Amino acid sequence: MTTDVNEIVDVIIAALGPTLPTPVTITTETSITRDLGLDSLAVMDFVMVLEDKFDVSIPLERIAEVETIGDLARTIQELRGRG
């Protein structure tokens, strides 16, 4: 089970690749909406992919609090820790 934030970030970056219109350098500080240009539908589709990959359910109110890739990784790590 992947619980290290850096490992989770690596999985997030790998999963993001196919959804991006152009290649982008992604770090933990990358803004999901501003830097990656994902609209709300694309974000929701991406979140569903991550929920399957990490076997977690990310509540909508938690998604609203996520701004960067690092935020997303920490949220997934926290949700996995509860399992």
N, C-alpha and C positions, 0 to 999 in steps of 0.2 A: 504494500500500500504506500503510495506516494504522499508523504505528509510534509516534506521539506518545501518551504515557500519557493526556493529556487527551482526545484524540480517541477513544481506546479506551474511556475512561470514558463518553463521550457515547453510543457505540454500545451499551455495556452497559446504560446507563440506558434507552435507547430499547427495547432488547430485553426488559428487565425489565417494562416497563409492562403488557403483556397478562397477565403471570403473577401480578401482585399483586391480592389481593382488594379492597384499597382504595388510593387514591392516597397515595403517601408521598414526601416530599422526600428525594432520594437524593444523597449526597455521597461523596467518596472514603473517608470515615471510617464510612460506614454499614455496620453488621454484617449480613452476608447472612442469617444464621439468626436472630439476636436482633431486629434492627430490622425486617427484612422478613418475618419469620415463615415462611420457607420451610422445609419439612421436607426430609429427605434425598432423597426421590424428586423433589420439585420442584427441588432444587438440581441433581441429576443431569440432569434434563430441560433445565434452563436451560443447564448446561454444554455439553450436546450442541448446543444452538442456537448458542452462542458458538463452539464448535469449527467448525461449518459456516460461520458468518459470517467468522471470522478464518483459516480453513483451517489450523488447528492441532489437535494432539491433546494434551489436558491429562492427564498421568498421574494416577492416583488418589492417589498419595502427595503430589502437588503440590496437589490439590484439598483434601486434609486440612489443609494448611498455610495455606490461604486463609481469612481471617476477614472482611475488609472488601472493599468494592468496589475500593478502591485496591490492595489485595493482588492481587485478581483481574486488574486492569488491568496491573500490573507483571509478573505471571506470564505473561499473554498476550504482552506486549511482549517479554519474554525469550525465550519459545518462538518467536515470529515472527522474532526476530533470528538464530536458529539456522538458519532455512530457507534 
